[in-house]
């Protein structure tokens, strides 16, 4: 690089400058941890499942959907059923040669299931999603932003007090 006032020509590269630790944008919710939330829900579901509770009774106890409970138990590796086994094996086979989305579609086709049904039998990839009634501390920044957006959309469509102060539950 020539020393002509800092002007670089196309081929010139800037020297690598390592970043300072702790630099960058501050987290909006430093206490939010999707992995920790997933583990807590999974542990609670597994404990109840090991006491021979039904998916529905676990769902009721944890205020979750029974399908979500099943997915948590599958993620934990404790839930077993013929369908779960078929979905897992078929999906893994397709996944060796296909991307995630294609593998899901092919699995759904092969087993004559809906796409949603196939994903419900696969373990969680990232974190767990909380119901719309969950406390703000439990949800991600993105989920919180989406919640605000939807609330404003409801309010604009129908400016009633109920839509401005929705009741939890």
ABEGO torsion letter per residue (X at the ends): XBBBGGBBBAABBBBBBBBBBGBEBBBABAABBAAAAAAAAAAAAAAAAAAGBBAAAAAAAAGBBAAAAAAAAAAAGABBBAAAAAAAAAAAAAAAABBAAAAAAAAAAAAGBBAAAAAAABBBABBBBBBAABBAAABBAAAAAAAAAAAAAAAAABBBAAAABBBBX
